[in-house]
Amino acid sequence: MLTDQTRLLALALLEIRTLLADYLGSDVDAPMSVRVAAHMAYALHNEAEAAYSNADFQLDHATRKIAAIDEILGVTDGAALLSRFEIKAKVILDSAQPG
């Protein structure tokens, strides 16, 4: 069961996706940070809906969607985010191993 905190964050991401919908696409006149945020929210909205509904989603699908943002917009923000996530995941896994 997911926590209320997780559900609130998921709902907030869904709202952010709605608010940034006009900034999707490869030919949008907006700062790149806004465009990246719009694409990231759009990429993860199905996962946010799953989390809000207390359902599981495929982490590998979500990470591929994030990585695709770099190809769509010609940036490295998706890779940077995934790099930070993998570092945190590795630290958690390493600390769980008997020493």
C-alpha positions in Angstrom: 0.0 0.0 0.0 1.3 3.4 -1.0 1.5 6.2 1.5 -0.6 9.4 1.4 2.7 11.2 0.7 3.3 9.2 -2.5 -0.3 9.7 -3.6 -0.1 13.5 -3.1 3.2 13.7 -5.1 1.6 11.6 -7.9 -1.4 13.9 -8.0 0.8 16.9 -8.0 2.7 15.5 -11.0 -0.6 14.9 -12.8 -1.5 18.6 -12.2 1.9 19.8 -13.4 1.5 17.8 -16.6 -1.9 19.5 -17.2 -0.4 22.9 -16.5 2.5 22.4 -18.8 0.7 20.7 -21.7 1.1 23.7 -24.0 4.9 23.3 -23.8 5.1 19.9 -25.3 6.6 19.3 -28.7 9.9 20.0 -30.5 9.0 23.5 -31.8 7.7 25.3 -28.8 8.8 28.9 -28.0 9.6 28.5 -24.3 12.7 28.2 -22.1 14.2 24.8 -22.4 13.8 24.1 -18.7 10.0 24.6 -19.1 10.0 22.3 -22.1 12.0 19.6 -20.3 9.6 19.8 -17.3 6.6 19.5 -19.6 8.0 16.4 -21.3 9.1 14.9 -18.0 5.6 15.3 -16.5 4.0 14.0 -19.7 6.4 11.0 -19.8 5.5 10.0 -16.3 1.8 10.8 -16.2 0.7 7.1 -16.6 3.0 6.1 -13.8 1.7 9.0 -11.6 -1.9 7.8 -12.3 -0.8 4.3 -11.2 0.8 5.5 -8.0 -2.2 7.7 -7.2 -4.5 4.7 -7.7 -2.2 2.5 -5.5 -1.1 0.4 -8.4 2.3 -0.8 -9.6 4.0 0.4 -12.7 7.1 -0.9 -14.6 10.1 1.1 -13.5 12.0 0.1 -16.7 9.3 1.6 -18.9 9.4 4.8 -16.8 13.2 5.1 -17.2 13.0 4.6 -20.9 10.4 7.4 -21.2 12.7 9.7 -19.2 15.7 8.8 -21.4 13.6 9.6 -24.6 13.3 13.2 -23.5 16.9 13.8 -24.4 16.4 12.5 -27.9 13.3 14.5 -28.4 14.7 17.8 -27.2 18.4 17.4 -27.7 19.2 17.8 -24.0 20.8 15.6 -21.3 18.4 16.3 -18.5 16.8 12.8 -18.7 20.2 11.1 -18.5 21.2 13.4 -15.6 18.0 12.5 -13.7 18.5 8.8 -14.3 22.1 9.0 -13.2 21.1 10.6 -9.9 18.4 8.0 -9.4 20.7 5.1 -10.1 23.3 6.4 -7.7 20.7 6.6 -5.0 19.3 3.1 -5.8 22.9 1.7 -5.8 23.6 3.2 -2.3 20.3 1.7 -1.0 21.2 -1.7 -2.4 24.7 -1.6 -1.2 23.7 -0.6 2.3 21.2 -3.5 2.4 23.9 -6.1 1.7 25.5 -7.8 4.7 29.0 -6.5 5.3 
